[in-house]
Amino acid sequence: MKTKFLPEEHTKEQLIDQCDLIVYNDDVNTFDFVIEALIDVCGQEYLQAVQCAYLIHNTGKCGVKRGTFYDLKPKCEALLEKGLSATIE
C-alpha cells in the first residue's frame, strides 16, 4: 500500500479553516431573486444557482460557497443586505 500525500496547497490547517456559506429558505424571496443573488454575490453559474435555489426551497438550506471565514464574511453580509437568510458555519 502506498501512502498518498495532499498537495502542498492543501495543508491540514487550510482544510480545517474551511467554512460553508449557508442560505436558508424563507417565504419572502422569489426563486428568481435568490438565483440572481447567488450569481451576483457568490459568482455561481446560472445552473448551479438554480440547483441551489431548489435545494434551499426543498430542504430548507443549502451550502452555496466554501472558503475561509474571512473570504465568506463579505459574501454573507451582502446576502443579508439583499434580504436573504445566511450564515457561515
Phi, psi and omega per residue, in radians:
M1 nan 2.304 3.131
K2 -1.697 2.519 3.082
T3 -1.528 2.300 3.092
K4 -1.818 2.396 3.124
F5 -1.935 2.528 3.059
L6 -1.223 2.567 3.052
P7 -1.016 2.715 -3.068
E8 -0.932 -0.632 -3.085
E9 -1.242 -0.174 3.139
H10 -1.965 1.160 3.123
T11 -1.328 2.845 -3.129
K12 -1.008 -0.708 -3.131
E13 -1.095 -0.703 3.134
Q14 -1.152 -0.687 -3.139
L15 -1.193 -0.658 3.132
I16 -1.192 -0.614 -3.077
D17 -1.337 -0.030 -3.115
Q18 -1.304 2.362 3.116
C19 -2.188 2.920 3.080
D20 -2.048 2.401 3.003
L21 -1.579 2.008 -3.059
I22 -1.868 2.292 3.029
V23 -1.943 2.348 -3.073
Y24 -1.846 2.679 3.107
N25 -1.215 2.588 3.003
D26 -2.538 3.001 3.139
D27 -1.759 0.242 -3.025
V28 -1.850 -0.877 -2.995
N29 -1.506 2.496 3.128
T30 -1.420 2.831 3.066
F31 -0.976 -0.814 -3.100
D32 -1.061 -0.701 3.140
F33 -1.136 -0.780 3.134
V34 -1.097 -0.756 3.117
I35 -1.042 -0.842 3.133
E36 -1.071 -0.688 3.137
A37 -1.142 -0.724 3.139
L38 -1.159 -0.648 3.097
I39 -1.184 -0.828 -3.072
D40 -1.182 -0.882 -3.012
V41 -1.482 -0.760 -3.032
C42 -1.675 -0.163 3.126
G43 1.284 0.411 -3.141
Q44 -1.311 2.667 2.974
E45 -1.286 2.781 -3.068
Y46 -0.968 -0.868 -3.089
L47 -1.097 -0.703 3.108
Q48 -1.106 -0.729 3.128
A49 -1.130 -0.675 3.094
V50 -1.107 -0.794 3.137
Q51 -1.080 -0.728 3.115
C52 -1.135 -0.706 3.123
A53 -1.062 -0.723 3.104
Y54 -1.175 -0.686 3.079
L55 -1.114 -0.746 3.100
I56 -1.026 -0.801 -3.111
H57 -1.158 -0.767 -3.010
N58 -1.497 -0.521 -3.105
T59 -1.940 -0.160 3.116
G60 1.688 -0.286 3.128
K61 -2.902 2.880 3.089
C62 -2.740 2.395 2.991
G63 -1.348 1.984 -3.021
V64 -1.762 -0.247 -3.131
K65 -2.779 2.511 3.091
R66 -2.107 2.460 3.120
G67 3.044 -2.955 3.091
T68 -1.341 2.775 3.132
F69 -0.960 -0.751 -3.074
Y70 -1.209 -0.507 3.061
D71 -1.318 -0.606 -3.068
L72 -1.473 -0.430 -3.056
K73 -0.981 -0.853 3.126
P74 -1.138 -0.552 3.097
K75 -1.201 -0.732 3.099
C76 -1.077 -0.793 3.132
E77 -1.081 -0.687 3.124
A78 -1.137 -0.711 3.099
L79 -1.140 -0.709 3.101
L80 -1.099 -0.716 3.105
E81 -1.091 -0.528 3.102
K82 -1.376 -0.113 3.111
G83 1.692 0.139 3.087
L84 -1.525 2.735 3.032
S85 -1.631 2.101 -3.087
A86 -2.556 2.577 3.054
T87 -2.465 2.914 3.028
I88 -1.952 2.184 3.135
E89 -2.170 nan nan
